[in-house]
Amino acid sequence: MLENQALEMSSNESTVVRHRRLSSYMQIAKPRISSMVLFTVWAGSVASGWAANHWEWLHAMIGTLLVAASGSAVNQYLERYSDYFMKRTSQRPLPGGKLSAPEVVAFAGVSLGVGVAYLLANVHPVATGICMATWVLYAYVYTLSKPLTVWNTFIGAFPGAMPVLVGAAAYDGQIGPLSWVLFLILFWWQFPHFMAIAWKYRQDYREGGLKMITVTDGTGRSAGWVAVAVSGVIIPTSLGALPWLANPVPYVFVALVLGGMYFWYSWKFLVDRTDRTARSLLLASLVYLPLQMIALLICM
């Protein structure tokens, strides 16, 4: 009986260990970012006008998800030392000791290889090329720029918006005007969003040695002005879709309301640079993006 109990305890411990390792690999893949990537790939394909009659958008989502998981793994591998000194990231799988560096590198290599092979087999080569460029820009150029230059947010905004183009080009390699508008909306949206995050975690970034704008300018004034300026730019950018919309009137109303809201919370953050206003701006950014993109797609 004691031997049976010991075997059962050992089996239970093995199950717990497997679950923890699976959870760690999920963390490495950054599922929240991946879900946003999937949404933007889908939105780009819908805006291109062919998604209702073809299935390449689904293949683009699957392949891009794998490539994005690889990019996230490389990002965390390269940042494992700075993550160790940041309270927000110190318990990630690598600095927390839940996974080893070789395991993360192997995960990145396998997911990248499978993802690229899947894309090559199922979508247009242009879409595969854009996806690979996104991986390089995010995993290496953006990640390595963070401790070097305050321009890292600008650099990171390109791979952050490029999944829209992957979806748009998945069927025939063509990127229509509405997909470019979505790309620009997503590109500009990231700046106020990340200014709020950079302010909220400014001490973490300082301790991790990352040159965020809230570290080089501890007053937050520069971050506030960036948020205000870009949230102002995003309004006329969103209205650039009007010539290609079948229902422009409701879209104008929604775009102005959402853009005005985003600008207002950016202005409040500039005037009163506190954790409270940063949280409000962050929440506003999370409301703005999906509603703005859905409004554009509905009014096509």
HELIX and SHEET records of a PDB file:
HELIX    1   1 LEU A    2  ILE A   28  1                                  27    
HELIX    2   2 PRO A   31  SER A   48  1                                  18    
HELIX    3   3 GLU A   56  LEU A   78  1                                  23    
HELIX    4   4 ARG A   80  TYR A   84  1                                   5    
HELIX    5   5 ALA A  101  ASN A  122  1                                  22    
HELIX    6   6 PRO A  125  VAL A  136  1                                  12    
HELIX    7   7 LEU A  137  TYR A  142  3                                   6    
HELIX    8   8 THR A  143  SER A  145  1                                   3    
HELIX    9   9 ASN A  152  ALA A  161  1                                  10    
HELIX   10  10 PRO A  163  ALA A  169  1                                   7    
HELIX   11  11 PRO A  177  LYS A  200  1                                  24    
HELIX   12  12 ARG A  202  GLU A  207  1                                   6    
HELIX   13  13 ILE A  213  THR A  216  1                                   4    
HELIX   14  14 ARG A  221  LEU A  239  1                                  19    
HELIX   15  15 LEU A  242  TRP A  244  5                                   3    
HELIX   16  16 PRO A  248  VAL A  271  1                                  24    
HELIX   17  17 ASP A  275  ILE A  298  1                                  24    
END                                                                             
